[in-house]
Amino acid sequence: MGTESRRRKVTVEDLVGHSGVSRSSVFRYFQGKPLRPALREALETAISHLEGVTPRSGFVQEVLVSMTPGGARFEGFAQVVDGLMERLSQVGGKVRLVAGAADLPRAASPGVGVLILGKNCSEEESEASQLEAAGIPFVLINRLLPHTRWSSVGIDNRRAAAEAVGGLIDRGHRRIGLWTEGEAVNRNVADKVLGFRDAFQKRGLAVPEDWLFHRADGEFQDLQGRLWNNGERPTAWFALDDDFALQVMKQARNAGLKVPQDLAVIGFNDLESSHYSSPSLTSIHVPFRRFGTDAVEVLEALMRDPGRQSIQWILKHQLIERESTDSSQKQGESL
């Protein structure tokens, strides 16, 4: 029991702390990229020490993670990899990060599966079709697909967005801002925008089109002049991720507005940075780590039953209320 618990706690940050190498070097190791011998030895020694004992065997022996370039910089992706490492350490499997379709296997091998993480719609379609044709089990991560052809693990982003925006509407807000980017190519962005619209339509209200902005409307740094100082302004903002929400709060402060008294703000992902902002950020919690652990379970189920077409694995999201939407503050159209 003690050994299993110790193994379950192995994370990317554990490897960084135990080996003394940088976070980027850990990801380079899992990507199979060249490392100085001393760094590689330090990492492999840390892995052996942290795992402690020889793991039990399982159906899943190796998982290739096809990540978007630069994905390692996103805290949520790192959490997915942490969860993946946790589960694979228990079944004797290993993880390898790859760049995309060119690095994916062309034929099925026993115990080998693929996770597709953070790609745009065309990349997902291309890689999933390639893997499907080769008979290789795979799972799309952080996706809720409009069909059941392919396996996926994720939350219902559309529903999460609708619940968050609906809460703002029910508090009296009507002028709610939203800045979108990549709606046509990013499935998650498209789902969140649909959820934004759903919240108004469900309540028989007109969608505030004047407060929906797109990348083509100008760079984000123009928001202070275009919104805050031009007469009527939004009383709330729904951001598609926490980083953008924090930028909104910064721009609001620069314009002399107070959050949440003058502007309520909700983010998405509930990353650690949202906990320590001032004011602390209300955000939708996304269980990124569970995506990694549960994806291994889905891959194993697919390997045990090769005739099974797909599995759709939907995890729960949660709106975490913090100071940026403090319900004790007076909010709404009167502001």
SEKOLDREN-726168 format. One record per atom (N, C-alpha, C): z, y, x; residue in one letter. Coordinates in pm, whole numbers, plus 50000, padded with zeros to 5 digits. Layout:
// residues N
ZYXA;...
***
This chain:
// residues 335
500004988050083M;500005000050000M;500005012650086M;500885012750192G;500935024250280G;499635026550352G;498985015450397T;497715016650468T;496645022350378T;496575017350251E;495555022250159E;495745037150133E;497035041450116S;497285055550089S;496845064050206S;497135059150330R;496745066950447R;495245068450453R;494525057850420R;493075058650427R;492515068050321R;493105068250205R;492565076550099R;492655091350132R;493495095250226K;493685109350258K;492755114250369K;491915105750423V;491025109950531V;489975119650475V;489895131550533T;488935141650490T;488225147450611T;487225155550584V;486535162550693V;487545170950771V;488435177750699E;489425186050767E;490395177650849E;490715165350801D;491545156350881D;490875153251014D;489575150551008L;488825147251130L;488795159151225L;488615171151169V;488625183151252V;489975184651322V;491045183251244G;492375185051301G;492755174251401G;492375161751371H;492795150651456H;491965149751585H;490665152951573S;489785151451689S;489695164051773S;489965175651711G;489855188251783G;488435193651789G;487475187051723V;486095192051722V;485915201351603V;484825208751602S;484585218251495S;484085211251369S;484195218451257R;483705213251129R;482205210551135R;481465219551198S;480005217651207S;479685205151289S;480495202051390S;480255190051471S;480495177451389S;481495177851298V;481735166351210V;480495163651126V;479905174251069F;478715172350986F;477515168051071F;477415173151193R;476325168651282R;476475153651310R;477705149051327Y;477955134751352Y;477445126451235Y;477795130551111F;477375122850995F;475885124050967F;475265134651021Q;473815136051008Q;473065128251116Q;473795122151208G;473155114551315G;472515123251420G;472925135951428K;472345145051527K;473045143451662K;472385147451770P;472985145851903P;474285153751916P;475265147651979L;476525154152011L;476875151052155L;477605159952220R;478075156852354R;478925144252349R;478795135452448P;479545122652446P;481035124352421P;481615134752477A;483055136852459A;483395139752314A;482535147452246L;482775150552106L;482635138152019L;481555130452044R;481345118151967R;482515108551986R;482975107052110E;484095097952137E;485355102652066E;485595115852066A;486775121252000A;486735118651850A;485545120251790L;485415117851647L;485605103151614L;484975094351689E;485085080151659E;486515075051681E;487195080551779T;488605077051799T;489445081651681T;489155093851632A;489905099151518A;489655090851393A;488405086951371I;488085078751254I;488835065551259I;488815059051375S;489505046251389S;491005047651365S;491575058351419H;493015060451403H;493375063351258H;492605071951193L;492925076051057L;492715064850957L;491685056450980E;491445045350887E;492485034350907E;492975032951027G;494125024451050G;493865009751065G;493175003350967V;492964989050969V;491524986050930V;491144973650951T;489804969450910T;489704969650757T;488754977050699P;488674978150554P;488104965450492P;488354964250361R;487794952650291R;486294954650269R;485594943950251S;484144944850231S;483844948250085S;482684954450062G;482264957849927G;480754957649918G;480254959849797F;478804959849778F;478154971549851F;478804983249851V;478224995249912V;478574995450061V;477574993850145Q;477794993650290Q;477425006750358Q;476445013750303E;476035026550362E;475505035550252E;475925048250257V;475435058150161V;474755069350238V;473505071950207L;472785083250264L;472905094950166L;473315106450216V;473465118250133V;472355128050167V;471455130050072S;470385139650090S;470875153250042S;471195162050138M;471795174950106M;470815186250129M;471015197050056T;470225208950079T;470565214750217T;469595220150290P;469895226150421P;470965236850409P;471925236450498G;473015246050493G;474115242450396G;473975230850329G;474955227050229G;476355225250283G;476465221650409A;477785219350469A;478645231950466A;478015243650451R;478785256050447R;479465258250312R;479035250850209F;479605252550077F;480815243350062F;481945249250029E;483195241750021E;483105229949924E;482385231849813G;482245221149715G;481535208949770G;480495211149852F;479785199949913F;480695192350008F;481505199850084A;482445193350176A;483425184650099A;483845189149981Q;484755181249899Q;484075168449850Q;482785169349816V;482055157249775V;482045147149889V;481745151950010V;481715142950126V;483095137250153V;484145145350136D;485505140250153D;485775128650057D;485405130649930G;485605120049831G;484815107649864G;483615109649912L;482755098549951L;483365090650067L;483855097850167M;484505091450281M;485745083650236M;486505089650146E;487715083150095E;487385069550036E;486405069249948R;486075056649880R;485415046749974R;484525051550059L;483835042350149L;484785036250251L;485825043650290S;486775038150385S;487495026150328S;487555025250196Q;488235014150131Q;487355001750117Q;486055003750119V;485144992350098V;484364988750224V;484654995650333G;483994992150458G;482634998250476G;482315008550399G;481005014850409G;481015026950500G;479845032250526K;479715044150609K;478805054050540K;478895066650583V;478105077350524V;477215083650630V;476025087550587R;475105094450678R;474415105550600R;474385117550657L;473735128850592L;472285129850640L;471385132150546V;469965133450580V;469425146250519V;468265150450571A;467705163350530A;466925162550400A;466285151250372G;465475150650252G;464575138650247G;463485139850172A;462615128550141A;462095121450266A;461775128850370A;461205122650491A;462195113250560A;463485115450540D;464505107250605D;465065096250516D;464565095450393L;465055085150301L;464385071750329L;465065060750300P;464455047550322P;463255045450230P;462305037550278R;461095034750199R;461175021450126R;462175013450160A;462345000450096A;463824997750077A;464144989849976A;465544986849945A;466134977850053A;467414980250084S;468174971950176S;469514968750111S;470034956750128P;471314953150066P;472424962850106P;473134967750005G;474284976250032G;473984990650064G;472724994850058V;472365008550092V;472015016349966V;472655027849946G;472385036549833G;472245050949878G;471795059549788V;471515073449821V;472155082649718V;472715093749765L;473165104549679L;472285116749704L;471875123349598I;471065135549607I;471945147149564I;472115156949652L;473125167249633L;472575181149660L;472625189749559G;472335203949579G;470865207449591G;469965198949545K;468525201749558K;468015209149434K;466875215949450N;466265222249334N;465525211649251N;465015215749136C;464455206049042C;463285198249100C;462385204949170S;461215198049224S;461605188249333S;462575192049418E;463055182949522E;463735170749461E;464555173149359E;465205161949290E;464185152449231E;463205157949162E;462185149549099E;461445141249204E;461075147649314S;460315140849418S;461135129549482S;462375132749521E;463195122749589E;463605111449495E;463965114949372A;464365104649276A;463195095449244A;462005101049229S;460835092749199S;460515083449315S;460665088549438Q;460425080449557Q;461405068749564Q;462675071449540L;463705061049546L;463535051049432L;463205056049315E;462995047349199E;461855037549225E;460755042549281A;459605034049309A;459935023349412A;460845026649505A;461215017049610A;462315007549567A;462885009849448G;463955001149400G;465275003349470G;465495015449521I;466735018849594I;467705025549498I;468935020549486P;469905027049395P;470255041049444P;470325050349352F;470625064249388F;471345071049272F;472015082049307V;472765089849208V;472555104649236V;472265112349134L;472195126849145L;473595132449124L;474055141049215I;475415146249211I;475455160249150I;476485162649069N;476685175449002N;475515178748911N;475115168948836R;474015170648742R;474335163648610R;473885169548499L;473845162948370L;472395163648327L;471695152548340L;470255152348321L;469885152148172L;468715157548138P;468285157447997P;467695143947954P;467775134048044H;467255120748013H;468165110348077H;467965097848044T;468815087048098T;468025078148195T;466975083648249R;466135075748340R;466845073548474R;467605083648520W;468255082948651W;469755084348637W;470465078448731S;471935079148730S;472405092748782S;473535097148728S;474075110048769S;475595110048754S;476235118648834V;477665121348823V;477825136448821V;478525141648722G;478695156048715G;479545160148597G;479615173048573I;480245178348453I;479165183848362I;479545187548241D;478625193848148D;478695208948173D;477825213948261N;477845228148298N;477565237048178N;476685232748090R;476345240747973R;477575242347882R;478265231547857R;479445232047773R;480555240347839R;480735238547970A;481765246148041A;481505261148031A;480255265248051A;479905279348041A;480135284547900A;479735276647801A;479905280847661A;481375282747626A;482235273947676E;483665275047648E;484255287447714E;483865289947840A;484405301547912A;483965314647846A;482675315847817V;482155328047755V;482695329347613V;482805318047544G;483365318447409G;484785323947408G;485565320447510G;486915325847520G;486925340947536G;485975346147614L;485865360647629L;485485367247496L;484545361147427I;484125366647297I;485295366847199I;486065356147198D;487175355147104D;488285365047136D;488295370247258R;489255380747295R;488725394647261R;487535395447206G;487005408347163G;485845413547245G;485475406747351H;484375411347435H;483025408247369H;482135417847377R;480755415847331R;479755419147443R;480105429147521R;479225432947633R;479675425047756R;479125413047769I;479485404047879I;478305403047975I;478525406148101G;477455406048199G;477215392248260G;475985390048300L;475595377648368L;474405380748458L;474525377348586W;473425379148682W;472965365248723W;471715362148697T;471205348748726T;470265349148846T;470175337748911E;469235336149023E;468805321549028E;467505319049026G;467015305449038G;467045297448910G;467095304348797E;467185297348669E;466025287548647E;464845291148698A;463665282748676A;463635270448765A;464385270548875V;464305259448970V;465615251948990V;466725257648944N;468035251548964N;468585246948829N;468785233848815R;469195228148687R;470565233448644R;471505234748739N;472835239448703N;472815253848654N;472055262348722V;471955276248679V;471375277048538V;470325269348513A;469695269448381A;470685264948274A;471485254648303D;472455249648205D;473535260048177D;473995267148281K;475035277148261K;474515288948178K;473265292948201V;472685303748122V;472545299447976V;472155286847953L;472075281747816L;473455281947751L;474485278147827G;475835278447774G;476285292447738G;475905302147820F;476205316347791F;475615320147656F;474365316447636R;473705319747509R;474335312047393R;474675299447417D;475275291247312D;476535297647255D;477355303547344A;478625309247301A;478425320247197A;477405328647217F;477125339247120F;476495333546993F;475525324847010Q;474805319546895Q;475715311446804Q;476665303946863K;477615296046784K;478445304946692K;478685317246736R;479505326546659R;478675336046575R;477375333446568G;476495341746487G;476285355546542G;476435357046674L;476295370046739L;475005370646820L;474475382646834A;473295384646916A;473655383347064A;472805376547139V;473025375447283V;472815389247346V;473735393747431P;473615407247490P;472565407747600P;471315407847560E;470215407147656E;470255418647758E;470785430247716D;470835441647807D;471725438947928D;472615429047918W;473555426348025W;473225413548100W;472045407948073L;471555396448149L;470575401548254L;470895399448379F;470095404648489F;469565393048572F;468395395048629H;467755384848709H;467455390448848H;467195381548940R;466975385649079R;465895396349088R;464875395149005A;463765404649010A;464195418848971A;465385419848905D;465855433048863D;466425441248979D;466555435249096G;467105442449209G;468215434949277G;468595439149396E;469645432449470E;471005435349408E;471945426349435F;473265427649375F;473965440649413F;473735445449534Q;474445457449576Q;474095469649493Q;473025468749413D;472655479849326D;473495480249198D;474285469949173L;474995469049047L;475935480749023L;476625485249127Q;477615495849107Q;476955508149046Q;475825512149100G;475155523849047G;474465521448915G;473945509248895R;473135506448776R;473985503048656R;475185498348677L;476015494248564L;477245503048547L;478095503048649W;479405509248629W;479305524348602W;478315530948660N;478295545548651N;477225550848556N;476695542448470N;475615546748382N;476015545648235N;477065552448198G;477455552648057G;478055539348014G;477535533847909E;478055521247854E;477985510247959E;479015502347968R;479095491948071R;479645479248009R;479515467948078P;480125455648028P;481645456448036P;482325449247946T;483785448447950T;484235435248011T;483285426248034A;483615413248095A;482395408348171A;482645398948263W;481555393348343W;481755378448361W;480705370848336F;480725356548363F;479825353948483F;480415349048592A;479665346648715A;479345331848728A;478195328748785L;477745314948797L;478455307548909L;479165314748997D;479985308149098D;481075317749142D;482065312549213D;483215320649252D;482855331749349D;481965328849444D;481585339049542D;481015351349473D;480175348849373F;479565360149302F;480625367549221F;481555360149161A;482635366449085A;483465375649173A;483745371249296L;484515379549388L;483755392149427L;482425391049438Q;481615402849466Q;481665412649349Q;481625407149227V;481705415749108V;483025423449109V;484125416549139M;485425423349141M;485465434049249M;484835431449363K;484805441449469K;484015453749425K;482855451449362Q;482055462649314Q;482805470549207Q;483525463349121A;484295470249017A;485355479249080A;486065474249180R;487075482449249R;486445494749313R;485265492549376N;484575503849439N;484185514549339N;483995510349213A;483615519849107A;484835525649037A;486025522049085G;487245527449025G;487725520048903G;487205508148879L;487625500248764L;488725490448805L;489565486948708K;490625477248731K;490265463948665K;490555453048735V;490385439548681V;491775433948656V;492095429348535P;491205427448420P;491245438648317P;492015449448341Q;492185459648238Q;490855465748195Q;489965468648291D;488675474648260D;487545464548257D;487715453648330L;486655443448338L;487305429748360L;487115420848262A;487575406948279A;486485399248353A;486905390448445V;485925383148527V;486275368348529V;485245360048508I;485395345448518I;484385340148619I;484855331548708G;483985324948805G;483705310548766G;483105303248859F;482745289248833F;482855281548964F;483565270448963N;483765260849073N;485235259549112N;486025270249095D;487445270049129D;487655265849274D;486945272449365L;487145269849507L;488415276749555L;488895272849671E;490205277549718E;490255292749729E;489135298849765S;489115313449780S;489495320549651S;489225314249536S;489525320649408S;491015321349382S;491785312449445H;493225312149422H;493925324049485H;493345329349594Y;494045339149675Y;493425353049669Y;492445354949582S;491885368349567S;492905377249497S;492665390149499S;493565399449432S;492745408549340S;492875406749208P;493695396849139P;493115382749156P;493945372649131S;493455358849140S;492405356449033S;491445347949065L;490245346448982L;490365335048882L;490135338148755T;489965327848654T;488665320648683T;488675307348679S;487475299948717S;487455286248649S;486275280648639I;486105267248584I;486235257248697I;487215248548687H;487445238548791H;486405227548782H;485745225048895V;484745214348906V;485315203849002V;485425191148961P;486065180849044P;485125175349151P;484785183849248F;483805179949349F;484215167149423F;485485166149459R;485935154249532R;485705141549450R;485995142349320R;485765130949233R;484285127249226R;483405137149239F;481975134049242F;481695123749352F;482315125949469G;482075116949582G;482645103049559G;483915102349516T;484525089149496T;483835081549383T;483565088449273D;482995081649157D;481535077849177D;480805085449260A;479425081849289A;479335068249357A;480315065149442V;480345051949506V;480535041049401V;481385043849300E;481595034249192E;480295031849115E;479545042649091V;478285041349019V;477285033349102V;477185036349232L;476275028849318L;476645014049319L;477945011049327E;478374997049329E;477994990049199E;478174997049085A;477794991048956A;476294988248950A;475504997449006L;474044995449007L;473664983749098L;474384982349210M;474084971349302M;474504957849244M;475574957749168R;476034945149107R;475104940648995R;474454950248932D;473564947048820D;472224953948843D;471364948048928P;470084954448963P;469184957248843P;469404950248734G;468564952448616G;468984964348534G;470124970248567R;470614981748492R;469814994148528R;469335001148427Q;468445012448455Q;469195024248515Q;470305028448451S;470995040448499S;472385041348439S;473175050348499I;474525053148451I;474715068248451I;475155073748339Q;475465088048332Q;476995089448329Q;477555095248433W;478995095948453W;479415110448441W;480065114048330I;480425128048304I;481925129748322I;482295138648412L;483705141648438L;484135154248364L;485425155848348K;485955167248275K;486015179648364K;485705191048304H;485935203848369H;487195210148309H;487655220748369Q;488845227548316Q;488775242348349Q;489005250748250L;489085265048273L;490485268348321L;490595273548443I;491885277148502I;492075292148486I;493005295948398E;493255310148371E;494125316348479E;493635327348536R;494425334748634R;494385349648599R;494695358148694E;494915372248664E;493655379848623E;492475375248664S;491255382848636S;490865382948489S;491535374648407T;491335375148262T;492685374848192T;493695380448253D;495055379748201D;495095383548054D;495415373847969S;495385376047825S;496475385547779S;497455388647865S;498505398047826S;498025412447836S;496865414147905Q;496315427647919Q;495475431147795Q;495415443647763K;494585448147652K;493145448347697K;492285440547627Q;490885439647666Q;490015441247543Q;488715442547566G;487785442547453G;486925454947451G;486295457047336E;485325467947323E;485975481747327E;487265482447308S;487905495547306S;488045501547446S;487835493147549L;488025498247686L;486885507447726L;
***
